[in-house]
Structures are given as structure tokens and as C-alpha cells.
């Protein structure tokens, strides 16, 4: 389960994601990843996905969605 990895997501959340370089939430779900957790602070929504990469190694992503007029999908980062 991803619960053990969630405390490690702080450094990943401080980084800036580039959506063009990272997969979308839909692409991750279509490749077998599942939503493990979600959180919100009222401005941002974070969706945490877990699954396996193309080599079969377990991997987790944190994806950010921003609320408000300038909001939208901000990108997904691989968690350490």
C-alpha cells in the first residue's frame, strides 16, 4: 500500500511538475495504476497513484490539480 510512501511526498510536492514531460492521470489509470489516496487543502487537490512501470518495478505518482480561475491539471511527479 502507498500509505508508507505518503510521508515521503513532501519533497515531491515542493517541485514544479511539467505536464508535457509527465503522464496524465488518465494515462496512468489506463496503464494499470490505481488511485491509492487523495488530499486537498481547498486550493489544490493531490491524487496519489500506485502501480508498476514498464519494467515491472513498483512506482507511485503524486498528481496535482489546482482549483480556481487559473486552475487545472498541474502535472504528475514520481515519488521517491
Secondary structure, DSSP 8 states (H G I E B T S, - for coil): -THHHHTTHHHHHTS---TTTS--HHHHHHTT-EEEEEEE-SSEEEEEEEEE-TTS-EEEEEEEEE-STT-EEEEEEE--
